Amino acid sequence: MIRVLPWLIVLVAWLYGMVDCALSDRRAVRGGISKTLWFLISVLPAVGTVLWFVFGRPRGTTPPRGSDGKGRRPTAPDDDPDFLRGL
């Protein structure tokens, strides 16, 4: 089992990197390389995955803003002014 663990870690990191690359916004990808080229680079299991996470992965994204423009979202219908206006 100990001999399989490093390969399993590499496999999980590689799959996560591939999915992360495929689902990331193409305008947010760093490194000055297109998303398609990053996907081809990340096909290399260890090296490509490390390069994606270090140089290509988008940094933290801002959360979507609510209807009030301050980033807060109502937690329940009775907290939503638009819902209360419609009653």
C-alpha positions, 0 to 999 in steps of 0.5 A: 500500500505504501508503494501505491500511495505516491502514485495515487497522490500524483493521479488525484492531483493530476485529475484535479488539475485537469478538471480545474484547468478545464473549468477555469475562466479563459480570461482569468488564466495567468501566465500569458498562455491560452487555456488550450495550451495550458490544458495541453501542458497539464496533460503531463502528470507531474510537471504539467500539474505543478506548472498549472497550479504555480503559473497558470491557475487563476488567483482567487476570484471575487464572489458574485455581487448581490442585487444591493451592489454591496456583495450581500445576498438575502438569506431568506425571502423575508429579508429580500426587499424585492420579494417584500415589495411584490407582496 
